[in-house]
Amino acid sequence: MRMIIIEAAMLAGVLATGLTVSQAALATPLSASIQAAATDPRADVKIDSKIMVERTEESETGEIVTKLVDPARVKVIPGDKLLFINAYRNTGQSTVTGFVVNNPVHAAVALIEVVEDWALVSVDGGKNYGKLSELSVIETAAVAVTEEETGDSPAPEQISRPAIASDVTHIRWVLASPIAPGASGELRFRGVVK
């Protein structure tokens, strides 16, 4: 199985106005991680990633319309909605099967939705994947101390709750259909700048 890892953190260009130099260095795109031999046809699938800012405006007719704007043309601020697009294309001569794309969600972004509802997500840093509705998150909660208690502080309590979209740390698309030579497609998700 070939996995491509895409760091949605090409966000550095998008959020450059709000990042320090050290943060920007950490947010630069990761190169694709290819876990296949050079002769493997999956190495011929190329991915081009981009981010667009979703801006809502009133049109000349008074209708509210959403436009996709190149982040280089606007200042991106907390609360802005972003559309992440991973366009793939099989540039080889062979059909590709077993293609997987993993996309970390940058810490500066809270996931809103994955457009392809068949995608899997992780809420634990990419260790485990599943449907969001099947995942849970463990949180540490402080335990209240009553007046009768003396001595040591109580141990924090571990509480499990259902995962929500903003808990997602990674997205995984496992393409069930083969990718024919010359075939292309897009994998997309939306987030909001924290």
C-alpha positions as CSV (number, residue, x, y, z in Angstrom):
1,M,0.0,0.0,0.0
2,R,1.4,3.4,-0.9
3,M,0.8,6.2,1.4
4,I,1.2,9.8,0.5
5,I,1.5,12.2,3.5
6,I,0.5,15.8,2.7
7,E,1.1,18.4,5.3
8,A,-1.8,20.8,5.0
9,A,0.5,23.1,6.7
10,M,1.5,24.7,3.5
11,L,-0.7,27.0,5.6
12,A,2.5,28.9,6.2
13,G,1.9,30.9,3.0
14,V,-1.7,31.4,4.0
15,L,-1.1,32.4,7.6
16,A,2.3,34.0,7.2
17,T,1.0,37.3,8.6
18,G,0.0,35.6,11.8
19,L,3.0,33.2,12.3
20,T,6.4,33.8,13.8
21,V,9.4,32.8,11.8
22,S,9.9,29.7,13.9
23,Q,6.2,28.7,13.5
24,A,6.4,29.3,9.7
25,A,9.4,27.0,9.5
26,L,7.4,24.3,11.2
27,A,4.4,24.8,8.9
28,T,6.2,24.4,5.6
29,P,4.9,21.5,3.4
30,L,6.2,18.1,4.0
31,S,7.4,16.3,0.9
32,A,5.4,13.3,-0.1
33,S,6.3,10.1,1.8
34,I,6.5,7.4,-0.7
35,Q,6.3,3.9,0.7
36,A,6.6,2.1,-2.6
37,A,9.5,1.0,-4.9
38,A,10.4,3.2,-7.8
39,T,9.0,0.6,-10.2
40,D,5.6,0.6,-8.4
41,P,3.0,2.3,-10.6
42,R,1.6,4.1,-7.5
43,A,4.8,6.2,-7.6
44,D,3.3,7.7,-10.8
45,V,0.3,9.3,-9.0
46,K,1.2,13.0,-8.4
47,I,-0.6,15.2,-5.9
48,D,-0.9,19.0,-6.1
49,S,-2.2,20.6,-2.9
50,K,-3.6,24.0,-2.5
51,I,-5.6,26.1,0.0
52,M,-8.3,28.5,-0.9
53,V,-10.0,31.0,1.5
54,E,-13.8,31.0,1.4
55,R,-15.2,34.5,1.5
56,T,-18.9,35.4,1.6
57,E,-19.9,38.6,-0.2
58,E,-23.0,40.3,-1.5
59,S,-23.3,40.2,-5.3
60,E,-24.5,43.1,-7.4
61,T,-28.0,41.6,-7.3
62,G,-28.0,41.5,-3.5
63,E,-27.5,37.7,-3.3
64,I,-25.0,36.3,-0.7
65,V,-22.4,34.3,-2.6
66,T,-19.3,32.4,-1.4
67,K,-16.1,32.8,-3.4
68,L,-12.8,31.0,-3.3
69,V,-10.0,33.4,-3.0
70,D,-6.2,32.8,-3.4
71,P,-4.7,33.3,0.1
72,A,-1.9,35.3,-1.4
73,R,-4.5,38.0,-2.4
74,V,-6.1,38.5,1.1
75,K,-5.1,38.7,4.7
76,V,-6.1,35.4,6.4
77,I,-7.3,35.9,10.0
78,P,-8.8,33.7,12.8
79,G,-12.3,32.7,11.9
80,D,-11.6,32.5,8.1
81,K,-12.9,29.3,6.4
82,L,-10.4,27.4,4.3
83,L,-10.8,24.8,1.6
84,F,-8.0,22.4,1.3
85,I,-7.7,20.6,-2.1
86,N,-5.5,17.6,-2.9
87,A,-5.7,17.1,-6.7
88,Y,-4.2,13.8,-7.8
89,R,-3.4,12.5,-11.3
90,N,-2.0,9.2,-12.5
91,T,0.9,10.2,-14.9
92,G,2.0,6.7,-15.5
93,Q,1.0,4.0,-18.1
94,S,-0.4,1.5,-15.6
95,T,-3.6,1.5,-13.5
96,V,-2.9,2.2,-9.8
97,T,-4.7,0.3,-7.0
98,G,-4.3,0.5,-3.2
99,F,-3.7,4.2,-3.2
100,V,-3.9,6.0,0.2
101,V,-3.5,9.7,1.0
102,N,-2.9,10.8,4.6
103,N,-3.3,14.5,5.4
104,P,-2.4,16.0,8.8
105,V,-4.6,18.8,9.9
106,H,-2.4,21.8,10.9
107,A,-2.7,22.8,14.6
108,A,-3.7,26.3,13.5
109,V,-6.9,24.9,11.8
110,A,-10.0,23.3,13.2
111,L,-11.6,20.8,10.8
112,I,-15.2,21.6,9.8
113,E,-15.8,18.7,7.4
114,V,-14.2,16.3,5.0
115,V,-16.1,16.6,1.6
116,E,-15.7,12.9,0.8
117,D,-17.9,11.3,3.5
118,W,-16.0,8.0,3.0
119,A,-12.8,9.4,4.3
120,L,-11.4,8.2,7.6
121,V,-10.2,10.5,10.4
122,S,-7.9,10.3,13.4
123,V,-8.2,12.1,16.7
124,D,-5.0,10.7,18.2
125,G,-2.2,12.0,16.0
126,G,-2.7,9.4,13.2
127,K,-2.4,6.3,15.3
128,N,-5.9,5.1,14.8
129,Y,-8.5,5.9,12.0
130,G,-12.2,5.5,11.7
131,K,-15.5,7.4,11.1
132,L,-15.8,10.4,13.3
133,S,-19.0,9.1,14.8
134,E,-17.1,6.0,16.0
135,L,-14.2,7.8,17.7
136,S,-13.9,9.2,21.2
137,V,-11.4,11.5,23.0
138,I,-10.0,11.1,26.5
139,E,-9.8,14.3,28.5
140,T,-8.4,15.0,31.9
141,A,-10.7,16.7,34.3
142,A,-9.8,18.1,37.7
143,V,-11.6,16.4,40.6
144,A,-13.2,18.8,43.1
145,V,-11.8,18.5,46.6
146,T,-14.3,18.6,49.4
147,E,-13.6,20.2,52.9
148,E,-13.6,16.7,54.5
149,E,-10.7,15.6,52.3
150,T,-7.2,16.2,53.6
151,G,-3.8,15.3,52.5
152,D,-2.7,14.8,48.9
153,S,-4.4,16.4,45.9
154,P,-6.8,14.0,44.2
155,A,-5.7,12.4,41.0
156,P,-7.2,13.9,37.8
157,E,-10.1,12.0,36.3
158,Q,-10.0,10.6,32.8
159,I,-13.2,11.3,30.9
160,S,-14.2,9.9,27.5
161,R,-16.4,11.9,25.2
162,P,-17.5,11.5,21.6
163,A,-15.0,13.0,19.2
164,I,-16.1,16.1,17.2
165,A,-14.7,17.6,14.0
166,S,-12.4,20.0,15.8
167,D,-10.6,17.1,17.5
168,V,-9.4,15.6,14.1
169,T,-5.7,15.6,13.7
170,H,-5.4,13.6,10.4
171,I,-7.5,12.6,7.5
172,R,-7.1,9.4,5.4
173,W,-8.5,8.7,2.0
174,V,-8.3,5.1,0.9
175,L,-9.2,5.1,-2.8
176,A,-11.3,2.0,-3.4
177,S,-11.4,2.4,-7.2
178,P,-8.4,2.0,-9.4
179,I,-6.8,5.1,-10.9
180,A,-6.5,4.6,-14.6
181,P,-3.6,6.1,-16.6
182,G,-4.4,9.8,-17.0
183,A,-7.2,9.7,-14.5
184,S,-7.4,12.4,-11.9
185,G,-9.6,13.5,-9.0
186,E,-9.7,15.7,-5.9
187,L,-9.8,15.1,-2.2
188,R,-11.0,18.0,-0.1
189,F,-11.7,19.2,3.4
190,R,-12.8,22.4,5.0
191,G,-11.4,24.0,8.2
192,V,-11.5,27.3,10.1
193,V,-8.4,29.3,11.2
194,K,-8.2,29.1,15.0
